Amino acid sequence: MAQRLAFTKMHGLGNDFMVVDAVSRRLPVADWLTPTRIQGWADRHFGIGFDQLLLIEPPSGRKADFGYRVFNADGGEVEQCGNGARCFARYVAERGLTDRRDIRVETAGGPIVLHLTEDDRVRVDMGRPRFAPEAIPFKPPITASESPYTLMLSGKPGGLDQVTLEAVSMGNPHAVVQVGDLEGFPIEAVGSALESHPAFPRRVNVGFVEQHRPDHIGLRVFERGAGETLACGTGACAAVAAGIHAGRLESPCRVDLRGGTLSIEWSGREDDSLFMTGPATFVFDGEVPIDPAG
Ligand SMILES: N[C@H](CCC[C@H](N)C(=O)O)C(=O)O
């Protein structure tokens, strides 16, 4: 009989996740976590349906309380997921994996700290935004003094033959594009063209920003490995970091996404952490068979 894998469906402002607890269940991860299985489970018609799979693991050392791994719907493992971090915090706190209110988590994109607030929201220390092109990376290499960068687009996606962007790493790579009208902009065409543009050898998440005020933006994100999502936590962090770095935005900044609102705080000093605050929601618990073929 096929082994069954327990999971919890959660979301952060509609950016949705399959959360797998490999701490309590001591799962031999390598035995079941394949790109083929992740793609199948991510499918919204033939599978569970999610933007990312989040894996909760024991820490590798004494400096963290947990390990945190992130896999996109296309099956690729990536460095960071901000909305997922808030869901991670509520999961480990409410399922009894920790009684700490400040939870130290190691990720492939660097350490983060999750703080549970009194109103069931989560405030995450997302670490330092980085603007150096090699942190993205770009190919061919370019210098930070060339920011914002103008890239030529082949095939005129959305009718555009070039786009100007700022690049920010939140552990994962982001391209930030300023637009005048979020609803009317060809997000799918331009986002898809930039996600896989040859200038980004590890591909890239693409954020489209409409600035309302110095402390308030609208944002839509075409995510690497998932397409446009209802919200992107690291995308909100990257968009505000780019705006503060360029002198357009101030802290705290309200970010309106299609799935709801996040608050982002950053001093603007490159050695300082950036903080993201927002909700995390449980949807249901489930089980899925792990067929040997996967
Ligand atoms: N698609 C992202 C990972 C998920 C990020 C997003 N869901 C968030 O909340 O930060 C990447 O490939 O880097």
The ligand as a Tripos MOL2 file, in Angstrom:
@<TRIPOS>MOLECULE
LIG
   13    12     1     0     0
SMALL
NO_CHARGES

@<TRIPOS>ATOM
      1 N1          8.9870   32.5130   -6.5750 N.3       1 LIG1
      2 C1         10.0130   32.8640   -5.5790 C.3       1 LIG1
      3 C2          9.8220   32.0260   -4.2970 C.3       1 LIG1
      4 C3          8.5350   32.3730   -3.5480 C.3       1 LIG1
      5 C4          8.5100   33.8300   -3.1300 C.3       1 LIG1
      6 C5          7.1490   34.4100   -2.7430 C.3       1 LIG1
      7 N2          6.0260   33.4940   -2.7880 N.3       1 LIG1
      8 C6          7.2270   35.1650   -1.4220 C.2       1 LIG1
      9 O1          6.2160   35.2470   -0.7080 O.co2     1 LIG1
     10 O2          8.3280   35.7090   -1.1400 O.co2     1 LIG1
     11 C7         11.4120   32.5880   -6.1810 C.2       1 LIG1
     12 O3         11.4890   31.8010   -7.1480 O.co2     1 LIG1
     13 O4         12.3840   33.1650   -5.6660 O.co2     1 LIG1
@<TRIPOS>BOND
     1     1     2 1
     2     2     3 1
     3     2    11 1
     4     3     4 1
     5     4     5 1
     6     5     6 1
     7     6     7 1
     8     6     8 1
     9     8     9 2
    10     8    10 1
    11    11    12 2
    12    11    13 1
@<TRIPOS>SUBSTRUCTURE
     1 LIG1         1 GROUP 0 **** ****
